[in-house]
Amino acid sequence: MSQENVEAFRRGADAISRGDVVDIPQLVHPEAVFEPLRSATEGPYVGHEGMRRFIADTEEMFEVFQISYTDIRDLGDRLVAIGSIRMRGRESGVETDVPSAAIVEYVDGLLFRYKDYGQARLALDAAGLV
């Protein structure tokens, strides 16, 4: 099942980059907890509605939001994904790349928990890999 989780994770990252909410029920558990870096101030996004709100918020704030994970480590029902997010502010026009390093958990092939630690070292430590 773990390779299927890697593929589901890639499909989900691509869907978020496109701003596509159509695939959410097929990729995300109804009780999922999604904690991108900005959840430190906004709180986690929960369930299908939370994912829809995350995508809507992202489209409102950013003209460009492209996710690229170059290192995905399969840990069974969990993944560690390391990469970056390229974004351009819709109002400011400022473009930047932000590091992303997340632990992702799957239940029954659906994303159940996503927590972005920002730095690879922090995510690897939280996953018990260092």
DRENLUM-188935 format. One record per atom (N, C-alpha, C, CB): residue number from 1; residue in one letter; atom name; x, y, z. Coordinates in pm, whole numbers. Glycine has a CB too. Example, Ala and Ser with C-alpha at 12.3 -4.5 7.8 and 13.67 -1.06 7.14 Angstrom:
<pts>
(1, "A", "N", (1319, -569, 780))
(1, "A", "CA", (1230, -450, 780))
(1, "A", "C", (1320, -330, 780))
(1, "A", "CB", (1131, -447, 905))
(2, "S", "N", (1285, -225, 708))
(2, "S", "CA", (1367, -106, 714))
(2, "S", "C", (1290, 3, 787))
(2, "S", "CB", (1408, -60, 572))
</pts>
This chain:
<pts>
(1, "M", "N", (81, -120, 0))
(1, "M", "CA", (0, 0, 0))
(1, "M", "C", (85, 126, 0))
(1, "M", "CB", (-92, 0, 119))
(2, "S", "N", (210, 117, 45))
(2, "S", "CA", (290, 238, 61))
(2, "S", "C", (323, 306, -71))
(2, "S", "CB", (417, 205, 133))
(3, "Q", "N", (351, 230, -178))
(3, "Q", "CA", (377, 294, -307))
(3, "Q", "C", (251, 364, -358))
(3, "Q", "CB", (426, 189, -411))
(4, "E", "N", (137, 308, -328))
(4, "E", "CA", (11, 374, -363))
(4, "E", "C", (-3, 507, -288))
(4, "E", "CB", (-108, 282, -331))
(5, "N", "N", (44, 510, -163))
(5, "N", "CA", (40, 634, -86))
(5, "N", "C", (130, 740, -148))
(5, "N", "CB", (81, 609, 59))
(6, "V", "N", (247, 699, -195))
(6, "V", "CA", (338, 794, -261))
(6, "V", "C", (270, 852, -384))
(6, "V", "CB", (471, 725, -300))
(7, "E", "N", (207, 767, -464))
(7, "E", "CA", (138, 815, -584))
(7, "E", "C", (21, 905, -547))
(7, "E", "CB", (90, 698, -669))
(8, "A", "N", (-54, 868, -444))
(8, "A", "CA", (-167, 952, -399))
(8, "A", "C", (-116, 1087, -350))
(8, "A", "CB", (-247, 881, -287))
(9, "F", "N", (-3, 1087, -281))
(9, "F", "CA", (55, 1212, -233))
(9, "F", "C", (94, 1302, -350))
(9, "F", "CB", (177, 1185, -143))
(10, "R", "N", (157, 1243, -450))
(10, "R", "CA", (195, 1321, -569))
(10, "R", "C", (72, 1379, -639))
(10, "R", "CB", (276, 1235, -667))
(11, "R", "N", (-33, 1298, -652))
(11, "R", "CA", (-157, 1347, -714))
(11, "R", "C", (-216, 1462, -633))
(11, "R", "CB", (-260, 1233, -727))
(12, "G", "N", (-211, 1448, -501))
(12, "G", "CA", (-265, 1554, -414))
(12, "G", "C", (-185, 1684, -426))
(12, "G", "CB", (-266, 1508, -270))
(13, "A", "N", (-52, 1673, -428))
(13, "A", "CA", (33, 1792, -442))
(13, "A", "C", (7, 1859, -577))
(13, "A", "CB", (183, 1755, -429))
(14, "D", "N", (-9, 1778, -681))
(14, "D", "CA", (-40, 1834, -813))
(14, "D", "C", (-176, 1903, -813))
(14, "D", "CB", (-37, 1723, -920))
(15, "A", "N", (-275, 1841, -747))
(15, "A", "CA", (-408, 1901, -741))
(15, "A", "C", (-405, 2036, -669))
(15, "A", "CB", (-507, 1805, -671))
(16, "I", "N", (-329, 2044, -559))
(16, "I", "CA", (-320, 2171, -486))
(16, "I", "C", (-251, 2275, -574))
(16, "I", "CB", (-242, 2152, -353))
(17, "S", "N", (-145, 2235, -644))
(17, "S", "CA", (-76, 2328, -732))
(17, "S", "C", (-168, 2383, -841))
(17, "S", "CB", (45, 2260, -797))
(18, "R", "N", (-263, 2300, -886))
(18, "R", "CA", (-359, 2343, -988))
(18, "R", "C", (-479, 2416, -929))
(18, "R", "CB", (-408, 2223, -1068))
(19, "G", "N", (-494, 2410, -796))
(19, "G", "CA", (-612, 2468, -733))
(19, "G", "C", (-736, 2383, -756))
(19, "G", "CB", (-635, 2608, -785))
(20, "D", "N", (-718, 2254, -770))
(20, "D", "CA", (-824, 2161, -807))
(20, "D", "C", (-886, 2098, -682))
(20, "D", "CB", (-769, 2052, -901))
(21, "V", "N", (-1013, 2126, -658))
(21, "V", "CA", (-1082, 2067, -543))
(21, "V", "C", (-1158, 1939, -578))
(21, "V", "CB", (-1178, 2168, -483))
(22, "V", "N", (-1165, 1904, -704))
(22, "V", "CA", (-1245, 1791, -749))
(22, "V", "C", (-1197, 1659, -688))
(22, "V", "CB", (-1241, 1781, -901))
(23, "D", "N", (-1066, 1639, -679))
(23, "D", "CA", (-1012, 1511, -632))
(23, "D", "C", (-1008, 1497, -481))
(23, "D", "CB", (-875, 1493, -686))
(24, "I", "N", (-1049, 1595, -406))
(24, "I", "CA", (-1036, 1590, -261))
(24, "I", "C", (-1101, 1464, -201))
(24, "I", "CB", (-1099, 1714, -199))
(25, "P", "N", (-1226, 1430, -231))
(25, "P", "CA", (-1284, 1311, -168))
(25, "P", "C", (-1211, 1180, -201))
(25, "P", "CB", (-1428, 1299, -209))
(26, "Q", "N", (-1148, 1173, -317))
(26, "Q", "CA", (-1077, 1053, -355))
(26, "Q", "C", (-936, 1045, -295))
(26, "Q", "CB", (-1068, 1045, -506))
(27, "L", "N", (-885, 1156, -243))
(27, "L", "CA", (-747, 1161, -193))
(27, "L", "C", (-736, 1189, -44))
(27, "L", "CB", (-671, 1266, -268))
(28, "V", "N", (-839, 1249, 16))
(28, "V", "CA", (-831, 1298, 153))
(28, "V", "C", (-938, 1232, 240))
(28, "V", "CB", (-846, 1452, 157))
(29, "H", "N", (-898, 1184, 356))
(29, "H", "CA", (-989, 1126, 454))
(29, "H", "C", (-1087, 1233, 503))
(29, "H", "CB", (-910, 1064, 573))
(30, "P", "N", (-1212, 1198, 526))
(30, "P", "CA", (-1311, 1297, 571))
(30, "P", "C", (-1272, 1366, 702))
(30, "P", "CB", (-1445, 1231, 588))
(31, "E", "N", (-1188, 1303, 783))
(31, "E", "CA", (-1146, 1362, 911))
(31, "E", "C", (-1000, 1405, 909))
(31, "E", "CB", (-1168, 1263, 1023))
(32, "A", "N", (-945, 1426, 793))
(32, "A", "CA", (-803, 1461, 780))
(32, "A", "C", (-771, 1591, 852))
(32, "A", "CB", (-765, 1474, 633))
(33, "V", "N", (-647, 1598, 901))
(33, "V", "CA", (-595, 1721, 962))
(33, "V", "C", (-475, 1763, 877))
(33, "V", "CB", (-554, 1698, 1115))
(34, "F", "N", (-485, 1881, 818))
(34, "F", "CA", (-385, 1933, 725))
(34, "F", "C", (-322, 2055, 789))
(34, "F", "CB", (-448, 1968, 585))
(35, "E", "N", (-189, 2047, 817))
(35, "E", "CA", (-119, 2156, 885))
(35, "E", "C", (-2, 2207, 800))
(35, "E", "CB", (-68, 2109, 1022))
(36, "P", "N", (-31, 2294, 704))
(36, "P", "CA", (78, 2358, 632))
(36, "P", "C", (148, 2458, 725))
(36, "P", "CB", (25, 2430, 503))
(37, "L", "N", (257, 2516, 682))
(37, "L", "CA", (330, 2609, 768))
(37, "L", "C", (241, 2721, 821))
(37, "L", "CB", (446, 2669, 692))
(38, "R", "N", (151, 2772, 737))
(38, "R", "CA", (68, 2884, 782))
(38, "R", "C", (-34, 2844, 887))
(38, "R", "CB", (-2, 2946, 664))
(39, "S", "N", (-51, 2716, 914))
(39, "S", "CA", (-145, 2676, 1018))
(39, "S", "C", (-97, 2717, 1157))
(39, "S", "CB", (-168, 2525, 1014))
(40, "A", "N", (30, 2755, 1169))
(40, "A", "CA", (80, 2805, 1297))
(40, "A", "C", (3, 2929, 1341))
(40, "A", "CB", (231, 2837, 1288))
(41, "T", "N", (-46, 3007, 1246))
(41, "T", "CA", (-124, 3126, 1280))
(41, "T", "C", (-273, 3108, 1250))
(41, "T", "CB", (-70, 3246, 1204))
(42, "E", "N", (-305, 3026, 1152))
(42, "E", "CA", (-445, 3012, 1109))
(42, "E", "C", (-512, 2887, 1165))
(42, "E", "CB", (-452, 3008, 959))
(43, "G", "N", (-435, 2797, 1224))
(43, "G", "CA", (-489, 2670, 1272))
(43, "G", "C", (-494, 2568, 1161))
(43, "G", "CB", (-629, 2691, 1331))
(44, "P", "N", (-515, 2442, 1196))
(44, "P", "CA", (-518, 2336, 1094))
(44, "P", "C", (-645, 2342, 1009))
(44, "P", "CB", (-506, 2198, 1161))
(45, "Y", "N", (-635, 2286, 892))
(45, "Y", "CA", (-749, 2269, 803))
(45, "Y", "C", (-798, 2125, 824))
(45, "Y", "CB", (-711, 2298, 650))
(46, "V", "N", (-927, 2108, 851))
(46, "V", "CA", (-978, 1977, 890))
(46, "V", "C", (-1083, 1927, 790))
(46, "V", "CB", (-1038, 1984, 1030))
(47, "G", "N", (-1067, 1802, 750))
(47, "G", "CA", (-1164, 1735, 664))
(47, "G", "C", (-1168, 1789, 522))
(47, "G", "CB", (-1300, 1745, 724))
(48, "H", "N", (-1266, 1740, 447))
(48, "H", "CA", (-1281, 1783, 307))
(48, "H", "C", (-1306, 1933, 297))
(48, "H", "CB", (-1395, 1708, 240))
(49, "E", "N", (-1391, 1985, 385))
(49, "E", "CA", (-1420, 2128, 381))
(49, "E", "C", (-1296, 2210, 413))
(49, "E", "CB", (-1534, 2163, 479))
(50, "G", "N", (-1214, 2162, 506))
(50, "G", "CA", (-1090, 2230, 538))
(50, "G", "C", (-995, 2234, 419))
(50, "G", "CB", (-1022, 2162, 656))
(51, "M", "N", (-987, 2124, 345))
(51, "M", "CA", (-901, 2122, 226))
(51, "M", "C", (-953, 2218, 120))
(51, "M", "CB", (-891, 1980, 169))
(52, "R", "N", (-1084, 2222, 103))
(52, "R", "CA", (-1142, 2318, 7))
(52, "R", "C", (-1110, 2462, 49))
(52, "R", "CB", (-1296, 2299, -4))
(53, "R", "N", (-1117, 2488, 180))
(53, "R", "CA", (-1087, 2622, 230))
(53, "R", "C", (-939, 2653, 210))
(53, "R", "CB", (-1125, 2633, 380))
(54, "F", "N", (-850, 2555, 233))
(54, "F", "CA", (-707, 2577, 211))
(54, "F", "C", (-681, 2615, 66))
(54, "F", "CB", (-627, 2450, 248))
(55, "I", "N", (-741, 2542, -27))
(55, "I", "CA", (-720, 2572, -170))
(55, "I", "C", (-778, 2709, -204))
(55, "I", "CB", (-785, 2462, -259))
(56, "A", "N", (-896, 2741, -153))
(56, "A", "CA", (-956, 2873, -180))
(56, "A", "C", (-870, 2985, -121))
(56, "A", "CB", (-1100, 2880, -122))
(57, "D", "N", (-822, 2967, 2))
(57, "D", "CA", (-735, 3067, 65))
(57, "D", "C", (-607, 3085, -16))
(57, "D", "CB", (-701, 3027, 210))
(58, "T", "N", (-552, 2973, -63))
(58, "T", "CA", (-427, 2977, -140))
(58, "T", "C", (-449, 3053, -270))
(58, "T", "CB", (-377, 2834, -169))
(59, "E", "N", (-558, 3026, -340))
(59, "E", "CA", (-587, 3096, -465))
(59, "E", "C", (-609, 3245, -441))
(59, "E", "CB", (-709, 3035, -533))
(60, "E", "N", (-668, 3279, -327))
(60, "E", "CA", (-693, 3420, -296))
(60, "E", "C", (-561, 3494, -267))
(60, "E", "CB", (-787, 3432, -175))
(61, "M", "N", (-468, 3429, -199))
(61, "M", "CA", (-344, 3494, -157))
(61, "M", "C", (-232, 3491, -261))
(61, "M", "CB", (-295, 3430, -31))
(62, "F", "N", (-231, 3385, -344))
(62, "F", "CA", (-116, 3364, -432))
(62, "F", "C", (-156, 3352, -578))
(62, "F", "CB", (-41, 3240, -390))
(63, "E", "N", (-82, 3422, -662))
(63, "E", "CA", (-99, 3410, -807))
(63, "E", "C", (-34, 3281, -856))
(63, "E", "CB", (-40, 3534, -879))
(64, "V", "N", (79, 3245, -794))
(64, "V", "CA", (151, 3122, -825))
(64, "V", "C", (168, 3046, -695))
(64, "V", "CB", (290, 3151, -893))
(65, "F", "N", (140, 2915, -697))
(65, "F", "CA", (160, 2828, -582))
(65, "F", "C", (193, 2690, -638))
(65, "F", "CB", (34, 2825, -486))
(66, "Q", "N", (321, 2663, -656))
(66, "Q", "CA", (366, 2539, -717))
(66, "Q", "C", (445, 2456, -617))
(66, "Q", "CB", (453, 2568, -842))
(67, "I", "N", (396, 2337, -588))
(67, "I", "CA", (458, 2247, -493))
(67, "I", "C", (552, 2152, -566))
(67, "I", "CB", (352, 2168, -413))
(68, "S", "N", (672, 2135, -512))
(68, "S", "CA", (768, 2043, -571))
(68, "S", "C", (839, 1966, -460))
(68, "S", "CB", (871, 2119, -659))
(69, "Y", "N", (808, 1837, -449))
(69, "Y", "CA", (876, 1752, -352))
(69, "Y", "C", (975, 1665, -428))
(69, "Y", "CB", (774, 1664, -272))
(70, "T", "N", (1103, 1687, -403))
(70, "T", "CA", (1209, 1616, -474))
(70, "T", "C", (1257, 1493, -399))
(70, "T", "CB", (1326, 1709, -498))
(71, "D", "N", (1219, 1480, -273))
(71, "D", "CA", (1262, 1367, -190))
(71, "D", "C", (1140, 1318, -112))
(71, "D", "CB", (1379, 1406, -94))
(72, "I", "N", (1084, 1205, -154))
(72, "I", "CA", (971, 1145, -83))
(72, "I", "C", (1017, 1010, -30))
(72, "I", "CB", (845, 1131, -176))
(73, "R", "N", (1014, 997, 101))
(73, "R", "CA", (1060, 874, 167))
(73, "R", "C", (940, 795, 217))
(73, "R", "CB", (1157, 906, 284))
(74, "D", "N", (931, 674, 169))
(74, "D", "CA", (820, 585, 201))
(74, "D", "C", (849, 516, 334))
(74, "D", "CB", (798, 481, 87))
(75, "L", "N", (763, 539, 432))
(75, "L", "CA", (778, 477, 565))
(75, "L", "C", (657, 388, 596))
(75, "L", "CB", (794, 585, 674))
(76, "G", "N", (596, 330, 494))
(76, "G", "CA", (477, 247, 515))
(76, "G", "C", (352, 332, 506))
(76, "G", "CB", (484, 177, 651))
(77, "D", "N", (283, 347, 621))
(77, "D", "CA", (163, 431, 623))
(77, "D", "C", (195, 578, 640))
(77, "D", "CB", (71, 386, 734))
(78, "R", "N", (325, 610, 649))
(78, "R", "CA", (369, 749, 659))
(78, "R", "C", (470, 777, 549))
(78, "R", "CB", (430, 780, 799))
(79, "L", "N", (479, 903, 514))
(79, "L", "CA", (580, 950, 419))
(79, "L", "C", (650, 1070, 481))
(79, "L", "CB", (516, 988, 281))
(80, "V", "N", (775, 1090, 442))
(80, "V", "CA", (841, 1217, 467))
(80, "V", "C", (863, 1277, 329))
(80, "V", "CB", (978, 1200, 548))
(81, "A", "N", (815, 1397, 308))
(81, "A", "CA", (826, 1465, 179))
(81, "A", "C", (905, 1594, 198))
(81, "A", "CB", (685, 1494, 117))
(82, "I", "N", (1012, 1607, 120))
(82, "I", "CA", (1101, 1723, 132))
(82, "I", "C", (1111, 1792, -4))
(82, "I", "CB", (1243, 1681, 182))
(83, "G", "N", (1095, 1921, -4))
(83, "G", "CA", (1102, 1997, -128))
(83, "G", "C", (1084, 2144, -102))
(83, "G", "CB", (998, 1948, -227))
(84, "S", "N", (1008, 2208, -191))
(84, "S", "CA", (984, 2351, -175))
(84, "S", "C", (852, 2390, -240))
(84, "S", "CB", (1100, 2433, -235))
(85, "I", "N", (808, 2509, -204))
(85, "I", "CA", (687, 2565, -264))
(85, "I", "C", (725, 2700, -322))
(85, "I", "CB", (571, 2578, -158))
(86, "R", "N", (703, 2714, -453))
(86, "R", "CA", (728, 2842, -520))
(86, "R", "C", (597, 2917, -520))
(86, "R", "CB", (784, 2822, -666))
(87, "M", "N", (602, 3041, -470))
(87, "M", "CA", (479, 3119, -466))
(87, "M", "C", (504, 3264, -501))
(87, "M", "CB", (415, 3109, -328))
(88, "R", "N", (399, 3325, -555))
(88, "R", "CA", (402, 3468, -587))
(88, "R", "C", (275, 3530, -528))
(88, "R", "CB", (413, 3494, -743))
(89, "G", "N", (294, 3629, -443))
(89, "G", "CA", (180, 3696, -381))
(89, "G", "C", (91, 3762, -485))
(89, "G", "CB", (229, 3800, -280))
(90, "R", "N", (-38, 3743, -470))
(90, "R", "CA", (-133, 3799, -567))
(90, "R", "C", (-129, 3952, -566))
(90, "R", "CB", (-275, 3751, -536))
(91, "E", "N", (-125, 4013, -450))
(91, "E", "CA", (-125, 4160, -443))
(91, "E", "C", (16, 4218, -451))
(91, "E", "CB", (-191, 4205, -315))
(92, "S", "N", (112, 4154, -385))
(92, "S", "CA", (246, 4211, -378))
(92, "S", "C", (330, 4183, -502))
(92, "S", "CB", (318, 4160, -258))
(93, "G", "N", (303, 4070, -567))
(93, "G", "CA", (386, 4028, -681))
(93, "G", "C", (519, 3971, -639))
(93, "G", "CB", (408, 4144, -773))
(94, "V", "N", (545, 3963, -509))
(94, "V", "CA", (671, 3909, -458))
(94, "V", "C", (671, 3758, -478))
(94, "V", "CB", (692, 3944, -308))
(95, "E", "N", (780, 3708, -536))
(95, "E", "CA", (794, 3565, -561))
(95, "E", "C", (906, 3509, -473))
(95, "E", "CB", (824, 3538, -710))
(96, "T", "N", (882, 3391, -418))
(96, "T", "CA", (979, 3328, -331))
(96, "T", "C", (963, 3176, -334))
(96, "T", "CB", (966, 3380, -187))
(97, "D", "N", (1068, 3107, -295))
(97, "D", "CA", (1064, 2963, -273))
(97, "D", "C", (1075, 2940, -124))
(97, "D", "CB", (1178, 2889, -351))
(98, "V", "N", (983, 2861, -70))
(98, "V", "CA", (981, 2831, 72))
(98, "V", "C", (1009, 2682, 89))
(98, "V", "CB", (844, 2871, 137))
(99, "P", "N", (1105, 2646, 176))
(99, "P", "CA", (1129, 2504, 199))
(99, "P", "C", (1006, 2438, 261))
(99, "P", "CB", (1252, 2485, 291))
(100, "S", "N", (985, 2314, 224))
(100, "S", "CA", (875, 2236, 279))
(100, "S", "C", (928, 2098, 313))
(100, "S", "CB", (755, 2227, 177))
(101, "A", "N", (898, 2052, 433))
(101, "A", "CA", (938, 1918, 476))
(101, "A", "C", (827, 1866, 567))
(101, "A", "CB", (1078, 1918, 550))
(102, "A", "N", (753, 1770, 519))
(102, "A", "CA", (631, 1728, 588))
(102, "A", "C", (634, 1579, 619))
(102, "A", "CB", (509, 1761, 504))
(103, "I", "N", (562, 1547, 724))
(103, "I", "CA", (529, 1407, 753))
(103, "I", "C", (382, 1391, 716))
(103, "I", "CB", (556, 1368, 906))
(104, "V", "N", (354, 1288, 639))
(104, "V", "CA", (221, 1264, 588))
(104, "V", "C", (178, 1124, 628))
(104, "V", "CB", (215, 1283, 433))
(105, "E", "N", (61, 1112, 688))
(105, "E", "CA", (9, 982, 729))
(105, "E", "C", (-113, 947, 645))
(105, "E", "CB", (-27, 982, 881))
(106, "Y", "N", (-125, 818, 613))
(106, "Y", "CA", (-237, 768, 535))
(106, "Y", "C", (-315, 663, 612))
(106, "Y", "CB", (-188, 710, 402))
(107, "V", "N", (-448, 665, 595))
(107, "V", "CA", (-537, 564, 649))
(107, "V", "C", (-625, 517, 534))
(107, "V", "CB", (-623, 620, 770))
(108, "D", "N", (-624, 388, 510))
(108, "D", "CA", (-705, 330, 401))
(108, "D", "C", (-678, 399, 267))
(108, "D", "CB", (-853, 340, 435))
(109, "G", "N", (-553, 436, 243))
(109, "G", "CA", (-515, 497, 117))
(109, "G", "C", (-551, 645, 104))
(109, "G", "CB", (-577, 423, 7))
(110, "L", "N", (-602, 706, 211))
(110, "L", "CA", (-640, 847, 208))
(110, "L", "C", (-551, 928, 301))
(110, "L", "CB", (-789, 864, 246))
(111, "L", "N", (-516, 1049, 260))
(111, "L", "CA", (-438, 1137, 344))
(111, "L", "C", (-516, 1163, 472))
(111, "L", "CB", (-405, 1269, 271))
(112, "F", "N", (-453, 1132, 586))
(112, "F", "CA", (-518, 1149, 715))
(112, "F", "C", (-456, 1262, 796))
(112, "F", "CB", (-513, 1019, 794))
(113, "R", "N", (-326, 1279, 783))
(113, "R", "CA", (-259, 1387, 856))
(113, "R", "C", (-139, 1435, 775))
(113, "R", "CB", (-214, 1339, 998))
(114, "Y", "N", (-126, 1566, 766))
(114, "Y", "CA", (-15, 1631, 697))
(114, "Y", "C", (35, 1741, 789))
(114, "Y", "CB", (-57, 1688, 556))
(115, "K", "N", (162, 1735, 822))
(115, "K", "CA", (222, 1842, 904))
(115, "K", "C", (353, 1884, 840))
(115, "K", "CB", (245, 1795, 1052))
(116, "D", "N", (360, 2011, 802))
(116, "D", "CA", (480, 2067, 739))
(116, "D", "C", (568, 2127, 847))
(116, "D", "CB", (443, 2174, 632))
(117, "Y", "N", (691, 2079, 855))
(117, "Y", "CA", (788, 2127, 953))
(117, "Y", "C", (879, 2235, 894))
(117, "Y", "CB", (872, 2011, 1006))
(118, "G", "N", (868, 2257, 765))
(118, "G", "CA", (949, 2359, 698))
(118, "G", "C", (1089, 2313, 665))
(118, "G", "CB", (957, 2480, 784))
(119, "Q", "N", (1163, 2270, 764))
(119, "Q", "CA", (1302, 2230, 744))
(119, "Q", "C", (1314, 2078, 745))
(119, "Q", "CB", (1392, 2291, 853))
(120, "A", "N", (1394, 2025, 653))
(120, "A", "CA", (1412, 1881, 641))
(120, "A", "C", (1458, 1820, 772))
(120, "A", "CB", (1512, 1849, 531))
(121, "R", "N", (1552, 1883, 838))
(121, "R", "CA", (1607, 1830, 963))
(121, "R", "C", (1496, 1810, 1067))
(121, "R", "CB", (1714, 1924, 1019))
(122, "L", "N", (1404, 1905, 1077))
(122, "L", "CA", (1296, 1896, 1175))
(122, "L", "C", (1199, 1782, 1141))
(122, "L", "CB", (1220, 2029, 1182))
(123, "A", "N", (1165, 1767, 1014))
(123, "A", "CA", (1074, 1660, 974))
(123, "A", "C", (1139, 1524, 992))
(123, "A", "CB", (1030, 1679, 828))
(124, "L", "N", (1264, 1511, 953))
(124, "L", "CA", (1335, 1383, 970))
(124, "L", "C", (1347, 1347, 1117))
(124, "L", "CB", (1475, 1389, 906))
(125, "D", "N", (1372, 1446, 1201))
(125, "D", "CA", (1380, 1421, 1345))
(125, "D", "C", (1243, 1377, 1398))
(125, "D", "CB", (1428, 1547, 1420))
(126, "A", "N", (1137, 1446, 1360))
(126, "A", "CA", (1001, 1410, 1405))
(126, "A", "C", (962, 1271, 1358))
(126, "A", "CB", (899, 1512, 1355))
(127, "A", "N", (1015, 1228, 1244))
(127, "A", "CA", (984, 1094, 1192))
(127, "A", "C", (1075, 987, 1252))
(127, "A", "CB", (998, 1093, 1039))
(128, "G", "N", (1171, 1030, 1335))
(128, "G", "CA", (1264, 935, 1397))
(128, "G", "C", (1373, 886, 1304))
(128, "G", "CB", (1188, 817, 1450))
(129, "L", "N", (1406, 965, 1204))
(129, "L", "CA", (1506, 923, 1103))
(129, "L", "C", (1645, 983, 1125))
(129, "L", "CB", (1457, 962, 965))
(130, "V", "N", (1662, 1063, 1229))
(130, "V", "CA", (1797, 1117, 1258))
(130, "V", "C", (1838, 1080, 1399))
(130, "V", "CB", (1802, 1270, 1241))
</pts>
